[in-house]
Amino acid sequence: MHKELRLGVDFGRVINDGSSHPGGDDTVFLSGSVEDAMSTPAMAGAFDTLARLTEVFGGKVWIVSKAGERIQERTMQWLDHNGFWSATGILRANARFCRKRPEKAEHCKRLGITHFVDDRADVLSHMRGIVPNLYLFGARKAEPPEWATPTLTWADVETAVTEGIAAEPPRRATRRSRRAGTRGLPRA
């Protein structure tokens, strides 16, 4: 039986493009002023693609990010400031934070995440055996591991995710869903 589809997405260098900050410093989000952090742009295509994927996943999309208390607060401020929630349809309550990168796997296990997008192979490595579909986001100097799907852009993420979902065998109807589909129909 297939799991219900659920998407997890990292924040830094996946949704937020710190490397494209007007000041040219990708650490501005972490160590600059709040104003500087708020001016950090979104990754090209992130909002639009996540809006479409939120529909594909029936709203079951979470941000799972490693951040200390201050950066967690700053991340939420950035998401609010940039209208992320309304632009993507992702619920604000679906933001999860942890203090250590390997803990992202624990969140994924609890949430039943089936697809995860992150820019770090070491983070994704902790999710092996927990999250069946792992997407390594962004440019790489080294070859990506064979167990992760490389995705350079958000367009690549969308293609990889949707093609992967389409290639999965159809889910079998449960007794409950079969009955629900016949409610209101006359019995033979």
C-alpha positions as CSV (number, residue, x, y, z in Angstrom):
1,M,0.0,0.0,0.0
2,H,1.3,3.5,-0.9
3,K,1.8,6.2,1.6
4,E,-0.1,9.5,1.3
5,L,2.1,11.9,-0.7
6,R,3.8,14.5,1.5
7,L,6.5,17.0,0.6
8,G,9.2,18.4,2.8
9,V,11.4,21.4,1.7
10,D,14.4,23.0,3.2
11,F,14.6,26.8,3.5
12,G,18.1,28.1,3.1
13,R,19.5,28.0,-0.4
14,V,16.3,26.2,-1.5
15,I,13.5,28.6,-0.9
16,N,15.6,31.6,0.2
17,D,18.5,32.5,-2.2
18,G,21.0,34.0,0.2
19,S,23.7,33.9,-2.4
20,S,21.8,36.4,-4.6
21,H,21.5,39.1,-1.9
22,P,22.0,42.5,-3.3
23,G,25.1,42.9,-1.1
24,G,26.5,39.7,-2.7
25,D,26.9,38.0,0.7
26,D,25.0,34.8,1.3
27,T,25.6,35.2,5.1
28,V,23.6,38.3,5.3
29,F,20.5,36.3,6.2
30,L,22.3,34.7,9.1
31,S,24.4,37.6,10.4
32,G,23.2,40.8,8.9
33,S,20.4,43.1,10.1
34,V,16.8,42.1,10.0
35,E,16.3,44.6,7.1
36,D,19.2,43.0,5.2
37,A,17.7,39.5,5.8
38,M,14.3,40.6,4.6
39,S,15.8,41.9,1.4
40,T,17.3,38.5,0.6
41,P,15.5,37.2,-2.5
42,A,13.6,34.0,-3.0
43,M,15.1,31.3,-5.1
44,A,14.0,31.8,-8.7
45,G,10.8,29.9,-9.3
46,A,10.4,28.7,-5.7
47,F,7.0,30.3,-4.9
48,D,5.3,29.5,-8.1
49,T,6.6,25.9,-8.2
50,L,5.7,25.3,-4.5
51,A,2.2,26.6,-5.2
52,R,1.7,24.0,-7.9
53,L,3.3,21.3,-5.9
54,T,1.1,22.2,-2.9
55,E,-1.9,21.4,-5.1
56,V,-0.3,18.1,-6.3
57,F,0.3,17.1,-2.7
58,G,-3.2,18.2,-1.6
59,G,-1.7,20.8,0.8
60,K,0.5,18.3,2.6
61,V,3.7,20.3,2.3
62,W,6.1,21.3,5.1
63,I,9.2,23.4,5.5
64,V,11.7,21.5,7.6
65,S,14.8,23.6,8.4
66,K,17.7,23.5,10.7
67,A,17.9,26.8,12.7
68,G,18.7,28.1,16.1
69,E,16.0,30.2,17.8
70,R,17.1,33.5,16.3
71,I,17.3,32.2,12.7
72,Q,14.1,30.3,13.2
73,E,12.4,33.6,14.1
74,R,14.1,35.4,11.2
75,T,13.1,32.6,8.8
76,M,9.4,33.0,9.8
77,Q,9.7,36.8,9.5
78,W,11.1,36.4,6.0
79,L,8.4,34.0,5.0
80,D,5.7,36.4,6.4
81,H,7.4,39.4,4.9
82,N,7.5,37.9,1.4
83,G,3.9,36.6,1.4
84,F,5.1,33.0,1.2
85,W,2.1,31.4,2.8
86,S,-0.5,33.0,0.6
87,A,1.6,32.7,-2.5
88,T,2.2,29.0,-2.1
89,G,-0.8,27.8,-0.2
90,I,1.5,26.1,2.4
91,L,0.1,26.5,5.9
92,R,2.2,28.6,8.3
93,A,1.7,25.8,10.9
94,N,3.6,23.5,8.6
95,A,7.0,25.0,9.4
96,R,9.2,22.7,11.4
97,F,12.6,23.5,12.8
98,C,15.4,21.5,14.4
99,R,18.7,22.4,15.9
100,K,20.8,19.8,14.2
101,R,20.7,18.8,10.5
102,P,20.2,15.0,11.2
103,E,17.1,15.9,13.1
104,K,15.3,16.8,9.9
105,A,15.0,13.0,9.3
106,E,13.1,12.7,12.6
107,H,10.6,15.4,11.5
108,C,10.2,13.6,8.2
109,K,9.5,10.3,9.9
110,R,6.9,11.8,12.2
111,L,5.2,13.7,9.3
112,G,5.3,10.8,6.9
113,I,7.2,12.8,4.3
114,T,7.5,10.9,1.0
115,H,9.5,13.6,-1.0
116,F,12.1,16.0,0.3
117,V,14.1,18.8,-1.3
118,D,17.4,19.9,0.3
119,D,20.6,21.5,-1.0
120,R,22.8,19.2,1.2
121,A,23.6,15.6,0.4
122,D,24.7,15.0,4.0
123,V,21.2,16.0,5.2
124,L,19.5,13.8,2.7
125,S,21.7,10.9,3.7
126,H,20.1,10.9,7.1
127,M,16.7,10.5,5.4
128,R,17.6,7.4,3.4
129,G,15.2,4.6,4.4
130,I,12.7,7.2,5.8
131,V,11.9,9.4,2.8
132,P,11.7,7.4,-0.4
133,N,12.2,10.3,-2.8
134,L,15.1,12.6,-2.2
135,Y,16.0,15.6,-4.3
136,L,19.3,17.4,-4.1
137,F,18.8,21.0,-5.0
138,G,21.2,23.4,-6.7
139,A,24.5,23.4,-8.5
140,R,27.1,20.8,-7.4
141,K,30.9,20.6,-7.8
142,A,30.8,16.9,-7.0
143,E,28.6,14.2,-8.5
144,P,25.4,13.7,-6.6
145,P,24.9,10.5,-4.8
146,E,23.0,7.8,-6.8
147,W,20.2,7.7,-4.2
148,A,19.3,11.4,-4.7
149,T,17.7,13.0,-7.7
150,P,19.8,16.1,-8.7
151,T,17.6,19.1,-9.4
152,L,19.4,22.3,-10.4
153,T,16.4,24.6,-10.4
154,W,12.8,24.6,-9.2
155,A,11.6,23.7,-12.7
156,D,13.8,20.6,-12.3
157,V,12.2,19.8,-9.0
158,E,8.7,20.1,-10.4
159,T,9.5,17.9,-13.3
160,A,11.3,15.2,-11.2
161,V,8.5,15.1,-8.6
162,T,5.6,15.1,-10.9
163,E,7.1,12.6,-13.3
164,G,8.0,10.4,-10.4
165,I,4.5,10.5,-9.0
166,A,3.0,9.8,-12.5
167,A,5.3,6.7,-12.8
168,E,4.1,5.2,-9.5
169,P,1.5,2.5,-9.8
170,P,-2.0,3.6,-9.0
171,R,-3.1,3.3,-5.4
172,R,-5.5,0.5,-4.6
173,A,-8.8,1.6,-3.3
174,T,-9.6,0.7,0.3
175,R,-12.8,-0.7,1.4
176,R,-13.7,2.6,2.9
177,S,-12.9,4.6,-0.3
178,R,-14.8,2.2,-2.4
179,R,-17.9,2.6,-0.2
180,A,-17.5,6.4,-0.2
181,G,-17.5,6.4,-4.0
182,T,-20.8,4.6,-4.1
183,R,-22.7,6.6,-1.5
184,G,-25.9,8.0,-2.8
185,L,-26.1,5.5,-5.7
186,P,-29.0,3.1,-5.7
187,R,-28.2,-0.4,-4.7
188,A,-28.6,-3.0,-7.4
